[in-house]
């Protein structure tokens, strides 16, 4: 009997480039008056190969930092008329995947896939309204598709961005639509080194949205309502719809419709900046990360033999030193009008942007995004340079992130079966599916996991049970613990059911509703918060059952 259902337990370890300053008048079509503001002017030092397609094709970039040699890092760039490209830091195209109309792209490190952490990439495919998922092959620096299936959300994808929770260690992707709808999907590994997703949250912003970014440390989700302003929401699935406006396109604001891409510059001290593409004024607004106070605005002017940047959609920024060309970080922006051909992406050293302001912006190369998610330390990390002071050659020493890194332990079940009220003396130990249903013909599924090998002195903070579900209903289900830890797979409804059930308190049990699906498998999820390791016995049996009549829920062994 093949058992590949998994219980995942997350443990929180409590443990020189020139620039100038110019003044220009910015016209806001939707304002009653005009605003005059100071705009710092910087220039790109490199640009990427143009995307293959003509027109408004290039859209959104994202960085991947090489695990041992930052100079070998890459830039991912979308071509919304055809696919996804990978560029080196000189702007040369290394790979082009003609996988569809990719609009926005994002990346997170240390996603647990198989027996190793990987850099996971997601992109919204407008061609078939699906979520594309890739991993980065560090040996080739190229992308490999790992989507478990065609993942179609309940909205028409336009923008997307990723989030890693510092509370649970879970990875998510936010998807948004032109009508202002937003969905949050949890990403999880399946068998065969594939990745699937399940919707955990949905809400509406108002009018058209696209650009978004998540602040993993602050558990914050930022999104651009293009004609209105920038909003900050909570990034956790249970955060609800409460929000704060960061900036507005109205009188007194610092951005001009359309507001497009968003990016976050992290520092090791918890500081840094939120950066927004103000497409209507061809420049970029900067805000402090913590209180989101406005800092200033910069534009990318012509220089170094490279044309100016205008009509920008997506942006990204890396605080980390990326070798000799960009030792103090890098900002990349899509250029809506490239003078040498199709649209492309422009690269600006972060120190040029930092030095363009008075006082200078922070330069801190010590915060390492490759450490987020609890992965292994890379072999080299540059040192911090505060307040825009130029840094010498990076020091090759590892540093740690300020974010407590959750560590994940995965346990396969040691026993699994189900029992049926309609056939009270029948054992289903040899069945290839688990079934759970309520009502007068109830069926109850049983799983037992042996939790062992945890480091001494660490407390279990949460546990997740992940199951692939077919023949699903919309009623949801419950998960309970059992007082009897010695039950056998050969048990029947008559010999081993109700006497073993010990319900967890309401605060420690959650019901999960899964949308009904007729073709693609859904995922059934239940989470239990565990306060300490003493509350998690060596043998932890878990029962999945549904509380009322509904069609059978078959929990298929993968």
N, C-alpha and C positions, 0 to 999 in steps of 0.2 A: 504494500500500500504506500503510495507516494504522498508524503505530507510536506507541502511547501507553503502552507499558510504561515504567516509570521507575526509574532508579537514583538514590537519595537519598544524598548524602554529607554527614555532619554534621561540622562543624568546631568544636572547642572553642577559643574565644579565650582564650589564656593571657594574656593581656594584663592653768461651775460648777453641778453638780447635787448636792443634798444626799444624804447617806447616813448610816446608823447601824449600830452593831454590837450584835447581840443574842446571847443564849445560849439555845439550846434543846436539848432532849433528842431524839435521833433513834432511833426504834425500828427494829431490824432483825429481821424475822420469821425469818430463817434463821440468827440468831446465838444463842448461849446466853446472852448478856448484852447490855445496852444500852451505847451509847457516847455520851458527852456531848462535844460539840465546839462551837467558836465558829462562828457563821454570820453573815456580813455580810449586811445587808438593804439592797437598793437598790430603786428603782421605775422602771417604764417611763415614758417621756415620750410615746410614740406607740404605736399599734397598727394592724394592717391591717384592712381590710374582712374580715368572716368568709368562710370558704370556702362554696361553694354547698351542699354536702351536710351533712346532719345526722350525729350520732354521732361516732365517733372518726375523723374524716376528714382534717383537716390533719395534716401529718407533718413535713416537712423543708424548711428554707429554705436559700438560697444568695445571695450578693451578686454583682451585676454592677456594676463601677465604670465610669462613663462615660469615654470616651477623652479628653475635653477639659474637661468641666464636672462635677466630682464630685457636685455638688448634684442632678444629673439621673440619678444612679445608681438602680438598681432592686434589689428583692428578689424572687427567684423562690421560690414556695412551692407545695408539692405538696398535692393533694387526692386521697388514695388511694381515694376512691370515684368519681372522675370525671376528673381532669385536672391541669393545671399552670397556675398563675396568675403574673402579673407585677404587682408593686406599686411605686408610687413611694415616696419616703422619707417622705411624709405618710401612707402606708398605703392610698392609693387604688388600686383595681384598674385596671390599664391594659390587661390582656389576660387572657383565659382560654381555654386550649386544652383542649377536651373530648376528649383523645386517648387516654384510658384511665385505669386505676388507678395513677397515678404515686405511688411511695412515697418514694424518696430522690432528691435532685437535687444536682448538683455542676457546677463550671465551671472551665475553664482558658483563659487568654488565649494569643494568638499561634499558634493551630493553623494550619498552612499549608494553606489551601484555595483551589484555583485560583491566582490571582496575588496573593493578599493574605492576611495573617494575620487570623484571626477569633477571637472569644470562643466557645469550643465548650462546649455544655451537654449533659450526659447525665442520664438518669433511668430508673429501673427501672419498667417497666410490668407490674403484676401481672395485668392483664386478659388478656393473651396471652403472658405470660412472655417479654418481649422487652426489648431495650435501645433506648430512644428517644434520638435524637441531634438536637440543634438548634444553630443559630448565632444569635447576637444581632445584629439589625440596628441599628447605632448611631444611624441616622437616626430610626427609629420607637421604639427601645427595646423592640421586640417580638421574639419568638422565631420562627424559620423552620426547619421540619424539613429536615434534610439527610441522614437515614439512607439509605444506599444500598439497603438491603433490610430485611426483618424479621430482626433478629439475635437468635437464640434460643440461650441458653447451655445447658450441660449440667447445669444445676441449676434449681431453682425460685426465681427472683429474689425477694429480700426487701430487702436493703440494697445500697447502691452508693456509690462515691466515686471520684474521679479522681486521677491522679498524672502529673506531668511529670518525666522523668528528666533531671537535670543532666549525666549522663554521655553519653547518646546523643542527647538532644533529642527522644526519643520520648514520645508521649502514651499513657496507659493508663487503663483503668477497671477497678476491682475490683468484682466482683459476689459477693454472699453469699446464703446460704439459711438457713432456720430450723433445718436439721439440722446446721449448723456448717460446711458446705462453702463454699469460697471459690475463685473463678476470677479470674484476671487476663487482661484482653484488651487487645491493642494496637490503637489507633485509627489509621487511615490514610486519606488522601484517595484518591478514585477520580475518574474522569472526570465531567464535568457538575456539578462542585461538590458532590459527595456524599461521605459518610464511611462506611467499612466498618470491621469489626473482626475480629480473629482471636485465639483463645485461645492464650496463651503459658505459662500456669502454673495449677496447681490444687493445693489442699491443704485439710486439715481443721483446724478450731479445737477442736472438741469438742462443745459443746452449742449451743443457739440463739444466733445472732448477728444483728446488723442494723447498728447505727451503726458507721461507720468514717471515717477521714480519713488522708490521706497528707501527710507532711512532705517537700516537694519538695527542700529544701536538704539535709536530713539523710538522704534516701533511706530513710525509715522509713514503715511502714504500721501504723497503730493500728486495733484493732478491739475492740468491746465484746462479750464473751461475757456475755450479759445477766444470768444468775444467778450468775456466777463472778467476773469481773473484767475488767480492761483489759489487752490484750496488745500488745506491740510486735514486729513482724516487719520484715525487710528489704523494701523496696519494689521492688527490681530483679527482673526475671523469674527470674534465676538465684540468688536469695537463699535458696531452700530453705525449710525449715520451722523453723529455729532461731528462738526467741522469748524475750522477757523479759516478766515480769509487772510492769505498772506499778502496779496497785492491785487490791484484792480486796474482795469482799462479806463475807468471813469476818471473824472477830474481829480487830481491829487495823486493818481497812481503813477507807476514807473514803467509800465508795459503797455504795448500797443497791439491791438487785435491784428492778426491772430497771435495768441500765445501758443508756442509749440513745445519743443523739447525741454526736458528738465534733467538736471544732473546734480550729484552731491559730491563735494570735495570734503573728504574726511581728514581729521587730524587725530593723533594719538591721545590728545587730552580731552576728546569729546567735542571739540570745536569744529570749525570748518564753515562751509558755505553751501547754500542752495543756489544753483544757477539756472536761469530761464532764458529761452530764446524768445525775444520779442520780435517776431517776424515782421510786424507792421512797421517797425522803425529800424530794421536791419541791425540790431544790436542785442546785447545780452545783459540782463539784470542780475545782480548778485545780492544775496541776503545772508545774514548770519544763520547758522544751523539751529541754534538753540531757540532764540526768540523770533527768528525770521525777520529781524529788523533790516531795512534796506541799507545796503552798503554803497553801491554805485553801479555804473553802467560802462561797458566797454564795447567797442566795435572792432572788427578785423579789417584793417585797411590794406591796400596794395603795398607790397614791399618784398624784397628778396627775390624779385622776379616772378612773384605769384600775385594773382589778381585779388581784389577785395572780396569779401564774403557778403552775400545778400540773400534775403528771402529764406532764411535757414529754417529747416524742420528740426531734425534731431541733433542732439549734442551728447558728449560724454566727457568726463574729466578723470584723470588718474593722478593722485597725489604722489604715487610711488615713482621712484627714479627708474627710468627705462633705458639705461645704458648711456653711452657717451653723447648721443644726440639729444636726449631728453633726461638729463640726470636729476632734474628737480620737478618732474611731473609733466603732464601733457594734457592739453585741451584739444578736442576735435569737434568740428562742426560741419554739417552738410552745407554745401554751397549751391544755392538755387540757380546761379548763373555763372558757369565756369567758362573762362575766356578761351580755353583750348579744346573745347568739345563738349561732350555730354557732362552732366552734373557729376560732382565728385565730393570728396571730403578734404578739408583743410586742417593742418596740424600746427598748433601754436604752443611753444614752450610755456609752462605755467609760470616760470619766473618772469617772463615778459609781462604777463597779466598782473602778477603780484606787484611788480615794480612800477606799474603805470598808475598806481593809486597812492595817495598821501593821507594817512600813513600807509605803508606797504601792506599788502595782504600777507597772510601767513603762508609760509612754505614749510611743509612738514612731510618728509618722505618716510617717516618711521611707521606710519599706520599701514599695515599690510593686508589687503583684501583677501589674499590667499589663505589667511589664517581663520577667516570667518567660517564657522561651521565645524570647527574642531578637527581640521585636517592636520597632517604632519607639518612641521616647520620647514620652510624652504632653506636652502643652503646659504642664502645671502639676503640681507636687508639693508638698504641705505639708512643713514642716520638723519635725524630731524634737523631742519634749518628754520627757526622761528622768524616771523616778521619780515620775510622777504630778503633776508641776507643771503647772498650767493653762497653755495656750498661747495667745498672741494670734492675731490673724488669720493664716491660713496664708500663708507666703511663696511666691510663684508662680515657682518655679524647678525645673527638672528635676533629678532625682537618679538615680543608678544603683543597681542591685541588687547585693547582695553575691555573688549566684550567678553564676559564669561562664556567659554565655549562648551556647549553641550556635547557629551559623548554618547554615542548610540550603541546599544547592545541588541543584537537580534537573536531570537530564540525560535527554533522550529518546534512545533508541537510534538510531544512524545506519545500522545494518545488522542484519538478523535473518533466520534461516532454520533449517531442520533437515535432517538426513540420516537415511536408513534403511538398515540392513544388509540387509533383505529386498529392497530395490530400490537396489542400490549405484550405479547409473548415473543415477538420477533426481534432478533438482533440484526442490526444493520452495520456491523463492524466491517464487513467487506465492501460496503457501498463506495462507489466512486464520487458520490456527492453527499454533502451534508444538507439537511433540510430543516427549516424552522417555520412554523405556522401556528397561529392562534386558533381560538374557537373550539368547537366540539370535537374536531378531529386534529387536535394539536400535535405538533411535532417539535421536538426540542433538540438542538445540536449541542454537543459537548466537546470542549477542547481542553487539553491539559498541557501546560508548559512548565518545565523545570528551570527556574531562574537561579543561576549560579555563576560563580567566577567574577563577581563584582568587586572592585577594589575596596580595601578596608577603609572605613571612615566616610564613605560617600553615601548620600541619601538619594533614594529614588524619588524623583519629583513627579513623573507622569508615566503612563503606559498607554500604548495604542495597540488596538487589535485591527489588523487589516485583512479583509476578505474580499475575494472576487464574487460578485453576486449575479445570478441569472434568474430569469422568471421573477422579477422583482415587483413589489407593490409600492404604493406611495405612503404606506402607513408607518414606516419606520420600524424600529425594534428596540430591544433592551439587552443589556449584557449584565450578568450577575456573577458573583463568586459562589463557590460551593464550600460547604463545611467538610464534606467528605473528599479527601484527596487520594483515595485508594480505589476509585471506581474503575471498572474494567470496560474495554471496548465491546465486550460481549453482553453487556447489560441490556435490559429491555425496559419498556415503560413500566412493567409490573415490578421489576426487581430493583430499579435504582433511580427514581426520578425525584419526587418532591421532598423526600427526607434529606436530600443533600443540599437543597437550595438555602443559601443564606444571603438575603438581599443586602447590598451596600446602601449606606445612607444616600439620600437624594443628592447631597452635595458631592458624592463620590461616584455618581452614575450619570451617564448622559445618554439620551435617546437620539438616534441619528435617522433622519428621514432621507431616503434616496429616491430620486425620480425614477419612475417606471421606464424601462427601455425594452424595446422589442428585438433589437439587433445586436447592439454592442453591450458587453458586460458592464454592469455598474460596479460600484464598490461600496461595501457595507463597512461602516466605521463606528467604533465606540471608544471613548476615552475615559479612563478613570484616573483621578488624581490620587497619588499615594504620598502621604505626608512624610513617612520615614521608611527606612529599609525594614524595620521590624514589622511593618504592616504588610510586607510582601513575602509570604512564606516560601520556602524552598520549592514546594510544588504548588503552582497556582492554577487551578482549574477554572475555566471560564465557560459559562453557558450562554448561548445566544438564543433568544426566544422572542416571539412577537406577542403582544398583549391582547390582541383581539382578532376576530375572524378576518381573513384575507386570503388571496391566492398563495400557494406554497412558495416559500423563499428557499431556493436551492443554493447552498453555499458550495461552489464547486472547488474541489481540490485542483490546484494549478498543475 
